[in-house]
């Protein structure tokens, strides 16, 4: 994964919960394409028709609050969202996003409108609104998280490093 991402912004407000990201009625499937087909449909029914692979979701405070379901970041990632930017993430959403390989970055002062072209440098923690000519600082993505994202998520990272699945230990016989 490149540490520099570019895409159009799709901007939403505060307190976007996981049920708004992927409605609960769709979470009983393992088909990721089905999840992606319904991402954000209750919040923005036209999202899937407007978005292009590489686009970015921008939220306000408390993005990803509510249920701890990892289907929410999985649906965004599978739909082609390259990064989620928010002023503040619900912690479980943030960790789930990184664990499934979806970059999430907190930018407290980002001003963006839907359709703005953004550039995100994860390793430096810089988000540029190319449409408005502004630059915003965030915390740089830690090296370990960059490694997890580059691998495609935590499970792939562990597979590549020989730690997954855990090696079964022989049982003592009686």
N, C-alpha and C positions, 0 to 999 in steps of 0.2 A: 504494500500500500504506500502510495506517495504521501508525504507529510503535507503536501500542498494540494488543496481541493478547490475547485471552482464550480459554481452552480447558481441557479436562480433561487431566491428566497421565497418561501411560502410562510407567511407570518401569522401567528396565532397569539392569543393573549395568555393571561395567567391561569394557573390551576387546570391545565389540560390533563385530565386523568387518563389512566390506561384504558378505561372503558370508552373514552372518546377516541383514543388512538386505534384500538381494535375492539369493537363491541363483543361482549362476552359470548353472545350466541355463535360467534365464529371460532371460538378458542378450543373447540372440541375436535379439532382436526390436526393431523401432522403434516398436511399438505401446505407447505409454505406459500405456494402460489395462490392458494385460496385465501390465506391470511392477507397477502399483499393486495389482492383484488378488492378487499374491503377496508383497507387502512384509511383511517380518518373519515369514513363515509358519514358518520353521524355529526361530526364537527364541520366538515366541508365536503358535501356530496360531489363536487366537481374536481376535487383534488387529483384523483387518478387520471382524469382526462386532461388536466393542465400540466401535470408534472412530467419531467423528463429524467431519465437516469442521470444521476449526479446532482440533482437539485437538493436543496437544503431546507430543513424545517427549522423555523425560528420561533421559540416560545418565550414567554415572560417568566414570571416567578413560579416555582413549584411545578415545573413541567414533569409529567409522568407520575403524578401523585396517584393515590388510590391503591388498587390491587397490585400485588407484586409480580404479576404475570410477565414472564419473559417473552410472551407472544407479541407484546407491544413493540419492543425494539426489533424483534425478528420481522414483524410485518413491515416496518419502515425500511429496514435493510433490504429485504427481499423485493420491495417495491422499487428499489433503486435510489433511495435517499442516501446521500454520501456522508452526511453529518447532521447532527441535531445540535442547535445552538440555543441556549437559554440564559436568562439572567441567573436562574438557580434551578437545579434539578432535584426532584425527590431522590434521595440517596439510593434506594433500591432500583429505581429506573436507571440511574447513572451506572451502577455496577452491572446490571443486566445488559445494558447497551454495550459496554466494553467487553463483557464476557461473550456476547454473540458476535462481536467484531464490528459494531456500529460506533464510530466516533461520536463523542458527546463532549461539548466544550462550553464552559460557563463564561459569558461575557456580560458583565454588569451594566455596561453603558451602550450596548449596540443599539443603534437606531436603523431600522430597515423597514421597507415596505415590500409587500408581495410583488415579485417581478424584479427586484433589485438584483444585480449580479454581485455575488460575494466571492471572496477568496479567503480560504482558511489555511493558515500554516500551523499545523498541530504541534510540530516540534518546537516552534518559537513562541506559540501562544499569541499569534497575531491574526485578527480578522479584519479584512479590508472590505468596505462597501464600495465597490468600484463604480457603482452608479452615482453615489453621493460624494465620492472622493474623500471618504473618511477612513481612519484606521483606529482600531480598538485593541486593547491589550487584554489578554486572558492569561491564566496560568498555563505555561507550556505543559504539554502532555508528558508525563514521566516516561523514562526510557522503557520501563517494564510494560507499561500500558501500550506504548508504541509497538513493542514486540508482540503483544497479544493481538493488537489490531492488524499488524502486518501478517500474522499467521492466519487471520480470518476468524479469530475468537479464541477463547480460553481452551476449549477442548482440542482444537487443532494445535495450539501452542504446546499443550502438554503432550500430544501425540508426537510432535516433532522433536521434543526433548526427552522422549522415552519415559515419561511419567504417567502415561494414560494408555490403556486402562491399567490400573494398579496390578502389579504382579501378584498372582495368588501364591500364598505361602502354603507349603505342604502341611497337612494336619498330622499331628502325632497320632499314631494308632494305639489303641488300648490293648 
